[in-house]
Amino acid sequence: MLLATIVILIVLLAVAVPVAAVLGLLGLSLSVLYSPMPLSLALGEIAWSASNNFLLVAIPFFVLLGEVMLRTGMAERMYNALVLWVPWLPGGLMHSNIAACAMFSATSGSSVATAATIGTVALKEVEKRGYSERLFLGTIAAGGTLGILIPPSINLIIYGVLTGTSVPQLYLAGFIPGLVLAGLFSLTVLIICLAKPSLGGTLQPSTWSERIAALPDLLPPFVIFLAVIGSIYMGWATATESAAFGVIAALAIALWRRNLSLRTLLEVFEGTMRTSAMILAIMLAAHFLNFVITAIGLTNQINSVITNLGLTPTQLLLAVVVFYLILGMFMETLSMMVATVPVIAPIMFAAGYDPVWSGIIIIILMELAMITPPVGINLFVVQGIRKHGTVNDVIIGAAPFVVTMLMMILILAIWPQIALWLPQLAAVR
């Protein structure tokens, strides 16, 4: 049964069927093959129950927020300001890419939006300043993954919905690991460029007066971040309502700067509808697949296999990492989360792992899947905004950051308080 599931999944993905359709067709196929009754009759009820959750309203709001920042030029001005502050480091603008991704992640909630936005404004600098194009592309693809770790994060909301874990607690847990991972990405660039200076391009110093003059362009993302995160922890809004606060703040800033026109608004709404529809289609199809694999006993089969292995907690964690590394090569991260977290999370909780800490580990594994071929979505997002070359360039450039993410998981396994300190501090207060 498990082998048949994997074979069907790989075949459908190999023929380039859209991910939502893959999950739906896989569910229907397993129902026909292994169920004595037509499980497709439950599809309407499943679609309603899966989408009838107030927290999910945050998803289109965060997508809308990212679209506003991209279309009104806020993201480009933020990047250009950051460029002036880090040119002295070996690797120059590649550190700006990572810093800009981290800052944009703190407002957008989406890795795809982060990679696309920062990539659009950064790629024109590659040839101009003599950088290694592959490594430069890798910093954008890897830096973009921070969008689902640094709050506000759409994926953390989905994990919270799937496991019943507090979203505010998950948001608090994502702060420090997100900043540490961004720092490790920059350290990776620094080490590579010190070992081979030719990859780091030419340095372009900036004056203090230029840096100070650019600071106002860093204020809009900071204001939006305060509107989103501050409203949650001040008790003014839920995670869903905070996303609406962020949209209002972004629109107000765009109006104040006179960057918001009717045409821009129409583009923002169209982009939001396309992305939101894709995300929710994947979620509905994945919920149906979860229902089917539970009904035919595949979930119990997987649980019994893992339980009978008699793994220690450490061995279980290693098995989960390997499982997601392999699966992440073939599945898009959102669908992978919805399809696997209901199975994997309870096993981790039973082994004694904290639900909040487990969520951060799973999110980092989702980040890994975004830059591992052949289905790593950020690889194709970055390649899609280039004017030449193949996706192999992006894959090679992102490869060092796969090792960096695995190191981050090891660091969290050794020092779990990196993720748990803020949630525990807030709980005490």
HELIX and SHEET records of a PDB file:
HELIX    1   1 LEU A    2  ALA A   14  1                                  13    
HELIX    2   2 VAL A   19  TYR A   34  1                                  16    
HELIX    3   3 LEU A   39  ALA A   42  5                                   4    
HELIX    4   4 LEU A   43  SER A   51  1                                   9    
HELIX    5   5 PHE A   54  VAL A   57  5                                   4    
HELIX    6   6 ALA A   58  ARG A   71  1                                  14    
HELIX    7   7 MET A   74  VAL A   83  1                                  10    
HELIX    8   8 LEU A   93  SER A  108  1                                  16    
HELIX    9   9 SER A  111  ALA A  122  1                                  12    
HELIX   10  10 LEU A  123  GLU A  125  5                                   3    
HELIX   11  11 VAL A  126  ARG A  129  1                                   4    
HELIX   12  12 GLU A  133  GLY A  144  1                                  12    
HELIX   13  13 THR A  145  ILE A  148  5                                   4    
HELIX   14  14 ILE A  154  THR A  163  1                                  10    
HELIX   15  15 VAL A  167  ALA A  195  1                                  29    
HELIX   16  16 PRO A  197  LEU A  199  5                                   3    
HELIX   17  17 TRP A  208  ALA A  214  1                                   7    
HELIX   18  18 LEU A  215  LEU A  218  5                                   4    
HELIX   19  19 LEU A  219  PHE A  225  1                                   7    
HELIX   20  20 LEU A  226  GLY A  230  3                                   5    
HELIX   21  21 SER A  231  TYR A  233  1                                   3    
HELIX   22  22 ALA A  239  TRP A  256  1                                  18    
HELIX   23  23 LEU A  262  ALA A  295  1                                  34    
HELIX   24  24 LEU A  298  ASN A  308  1                                  11    
HELIX   25  25 PRO A  313  LEU A  327  1                                  15    
HELIX   26  26 THR A  333  ALA A  350  1                                  18    
HELIX   27  27 PRO A  355  MET A  370  1                                  16    
HELIX   28  28 ILE A  377  GLY A  384  1                                   8    
HELIX   29  29 VAL A  391  ILE A  414  1                                  24    
HELIX   30  30 GLN A  417  VAL A  428  1                                  12    
END                                                                             
